Amino acid sequence: MLRRLLVDGGDTFVTQETAEALLERRDARGLRLVLGAFAGADDDTADQLSDALFGVCCRTREDAVRFAALCAVLVEDPDGAVRGEARWFLGQLG
């Protein structure tokens, strides 16, 4: 159900709001869902997810450090798409 909301190409507002709510949890579980959706998203949806990721996870230096730490955990995720996105975002932060 959450994945469907995260990749709703017909309503990017729903995509961004769902992603922001998951990211506000500030845990690996919420970030994992967003990164998994990001991996298969179309361009418009990926833009919304990216805006949510950087908007929520990089507001402050402390947020960015927490985001990097969570991505570092997720580079070991069993899902290859999540691993790849976590690596990509770590590279963007570095």
The 8 nearest C-alpha neighbors of each residue, nearest first, counted from 0:
[[1, 3, 2, 4, 5, 6, 7, 17],
 [2, 0, 4, 3, 5, 17, 32, 6],
 [1, 3, 5, 4, 0, 6, 36, 32],
 [2, 4, 0, 1, 6, 5, 7, 36],
 [5, 3, 1, 7, 2, 6, 14, 13],
 [4, 6, 14, 2, 3, 7, 1, 36],
 [5, 7, 3, 4, 8, 40, 14, 36],
 [8, 6, 4, 9, 10, 5, 3, 14],
 [9, 7, 10, 6, 44, 11, 43, 41],
 [10, 8, 7, 11, 6, 13, 12, 44],
 [11, 9, 12, 13, 8, 7, 14, 4],
 [10, 12, 14, 13, 8, 15, 44, 9],
 [13, 11, 15, 14, 10, 16, 47, 17],
 [14, 12, 16, 11, 15, 10, 17, 4],
 [15, 13, 5, 11, 17, 12, 16, 4],
 [14, 16, 18, 12, 47, 17, 13, 51],
 [17, 15, 19, 13, 18, 14, 12, 20],
 [18, 16, 20, 14, 19, 15, 13, 5],
 [17, 19, 15, 21, 16, 20, 22, 33],
 [18, 20, 22, 16, 51, 21, 17, 23],
 [19, 21, 17, 23, 18, 22, 16, 24],
 [22, 20, 29, 18, 19, 23, 24, 17],
 [21, 23, 19, 24, 25, 20, 29, 30],
 [22, 24, 25, 20, 21, 19, 55, 29],
 [25, 23, 22, 26, 21, 29, 20, 30],
 [26, 24, 23, 22, 27, 29, 30, 21],
 [25, 27, 24, 28, 29, 30, 69, 22],
 [26, 28, 30, 29, 69, 31, 25, 73],
 [27, 29, 31, 26, 30, 32, 21, 24],
 [30, 28, 21, 32, 31, 22, 27, 26],
 [29, 31, 27, 33, 32, 28, 22, 34],
 [30, 32, 28, 34, 29, 33, 27, 35],
 [33, 31, 35, 29, 30, 34, 36, 28],
 [32, 34, 30, 36, 35, 31, 37, 18],
 [35, 33, 37, 31, 36, 81, 32, 84],
 [34, 36, 81, 32, 33, 38, 37, 31],
 [37, 35, 33, 34, 38, 39, 40, 5],
 [38, 36, 34, 40, 35, 39, 45, 33],
 [37, 39, 35, 36, 80, 40, 34, 84],
 [40, 38, 37, 36, 41, 35, 6, 80],
 [41, 39, 37, 45, 44, 38, 36, 6],
 [40, 42, 44, 43, 45, 39, 8, 6],
 [41, 43, 45, 44, 46, 40, 47, 8],
 [44, 42, 46, 45, 41, 47, 8, 11],
 [43, 45, 47, 46, 41, 42, 40, 8],
 [44, 46, 48, 42, 40, 47, 43, 37],
 [47, 45, 49, 43, 44, 48, 50, 42],
 [48, 46, 50, 44, 15, 49, 45, 51],
 [47, 49, 45, 51, 50, 46, 15, 52],
 [48, 50, 52, 46, 51, 47, 45, 53],
 [51, 49, 47, 53, 48, 52, 54, 46],
 [50, 52, 54, 48, 49, 19, 53, 55],
 [53, 51, 49, 56, 50, 54, 55, 48],
 [52, 54, 57, 56, 50, 55, 51, 49],
 [55, 53, 51, 52, 50, 57, 56, 58],
 [56, 54, 52, 53, 57, 51, 58, 19],
 [55, 57, 62, 53, 52, 66, 63, 54],
 [56, 58, 63, 53, 62, 59, 55, 54],
 [59, 57, 55, 54, 56, 62, 60, 63],
 [60, 58, 62, 61, 57, 63, 56, 64],
 [59, 61, 63, 62, 64, 57, 58, 65],
 [60, 62, 64, 59, 63, 65, 57, 58],
 [63, 61, 59, 65, 57, 56, 60, 64],
 [62, 64, 57, 66, 60, 65, 61, 56],
 [63, 65, 61, 67, 66, 62, 68, 60],
 [64, 66, 68, 62, 63, 67, 69, 61],
 [67, 65, 63, 69, 64, 68, 56, 62],
 [66, 68, 70, 64, 69, 65, 89, 71],
 [69, 67, 71, 65, 66, 70, 64, 72],
 [68, 70, 72, 66, 71, 67, 27, 65],
 [69, 71, 85, 73, 67, 72, 68, 66],
 [72, 70, 68, 69, 74, 73, 67, 85],
 [73, 71, 69, 70, 74, 75, 68, 76],
 [72, 74, 76, 70, 75, 71, 82, 85],
 [73, 75, 82, 71, 85, 72, 76, 86],
 [74, 76, 73, 72, 82, 77, 71, 78],
 [77, 75, 73, 78, 82, 74, 81, 79],
 [76, 78, 79, 75, 82, 81, 73, 74],
 [79, 77, 81, 76, 80, 82, 35, 75],
 [78, 80, 82, 81, 83, 77, 76, 84],
 [81, 79, 83, 82, 78, 38, 35, 84],
 [80, 82, 35, 84, 78, 79, 34, 83],
 [83, 81, 74, 79, 85, 80, 84, 76],
 [82, 84, 80, 86, 81, 85, 79, 87],
 [83, 85, 87, 81, 86, 82, 34, 88],
 [84, 86, 70, 82, 88, 83, 87, 74],
 [87, 85, 89, 83, 84, 88, 74, 82],
 [86, 88, 84, 90, 89, 85, 83, 91],
 [87, 89, 91, 90, 85, 86, 84, 92],
 [90, 88, 86, 92, 91, 87, 67, 85],
 [89, 91, 87, 93, 88, 92, 86, 85],
 [92, 90, 88, 89, 93, 87, 86, 67],
 [93, 91, 89, 90, 88, 67, 63, 87],
 [92, 90, 91, 89, 88, 67, 87, 63]]
